[in-house]
Amino acid sequence: MGWWQIGTDTLAESSFVFSPLAETIASLKTLHKGAAAHPGERVWLGRHLPAYRERLAAEPLDALLVRAAIGPTWNADFLTPTPLGDRERSFEEEVEAVRAAEPADAVAQLAVAIGGPVPEPLRSARDLPERLAEVLGWVWRETVRPEWARRRRILEADVVARTAMLGRGGWAAALDELCPGKMRWLGDGRLQVNTRDYPPRSIDRGRLLFVPVTPATGWVSWEGTERYAIVYACAGALADAAGPAVPEALGALLGTARAGVLVRLGSPLSTSQLVALTGQGLGSVGRHLKVLLDAGLVRRGRAGRSVLYEWTEAGAVLVAAQGDPRPGAPRGGGRLTTP
């Protein structure tokens, strides 16, 4: 397994970073894979995959480059530059790091990603970084930028949730949930970052950045000993902004918008998370929560600096009576019994 030895000061000073470029790279990887991880992603793929494939069909060298850069176990380094982390940058600023890569270095990095010889057309090309930057620019303009404001709200909500988890259970809890099945806290400053047989890295100095993305993919990167980044997928409930369906009868009873808030509170969520998930304004979500609190359908509690809301028993019964819309949840229609 690959793991990092992280110094106490480095971990304590780590930070979350939003990166339009990372979001675009993750979207490119999703388009390349051509398979959705949840219903919201399936809708997005259906809208953009045909145009993406048409774009690559028109430029066969670009198609070959993308296939080589997204390797089976490793990405070409010039595809995934490590964010600077000093401030939030625009996509246009960030993609310059891809464009600035040396063509000769790019070929060597493709060989690592492929795990073997680089195809001749790529070895002969002298503009690989520029080509990859142009592909990323197309993905950004056509598929990410039109909905970046919504995606960014989702990323903000994820950071709120991670920060609350950190306050409740410490770094072990927060990191174990970052990439379930791949990443876990091993203790004694050791963080497993993947399940590959890579040599450990020591991170005693430099910045450690956590970068959320909405597509269901992730990776690690570093720049010398200065910066290290862990790019991770948002929690499924956040990434799938489509969310659970609101039962018709519940919508008629409470109003569709208010019912949309209630059905999402089977697990604790903050106001900002609900804003991201429902697409409603902060004031509207706040008013709905107040009505639901006054009705005894939800309760609130504090986790670190965040205030989280969840169902009361009455709220859970009301949702279940309509058929709980969460995947895998028990359907309604049974009879409640008492001992």
Secondary structure as UniProt FT lines:
FT   STRAND          2..6
FT   HELIX           8..12
FT   STRAND          15..16
FT   HELIX           20..33
FT   HELIX           39..58
FT   HELIX           60..69
FT   HELIX           77..79
FT   HELIX           91..94
FT   HELIX           96..99
FT   HELIX           103..114
FT   HELIX           120..124
FT   HELIX           128..139
FT   HELIX           140..144
FT   HELIX           145..147
FT   HELIX           148..176
FT   TURN            177..178
FT   TURN            180..182
FT   STRAND          184..187
FT   TURN            188..189
FT   STRAND          190..194
FT   STRAND          201..203
FT   STRAND          207..213
FT   STRAND          219..223
FT   TURN            224..226
FT   STRAND          227..233
FT   HELIX           236..239
FT   TURN            241..242
FT   HELIX           248..254
FT   HELIX           256..263
FT   TURN            264..266
FT   STRAND          269..270
FT   HELIX           271..278
FT   HELIX           282..294
FT   TURN            295..296
FT   STRAND          298..303
FT   TURN            304..305
FT   STRAND          306..311
FT   HELIX           313..322
FT   TURN            327..328
//
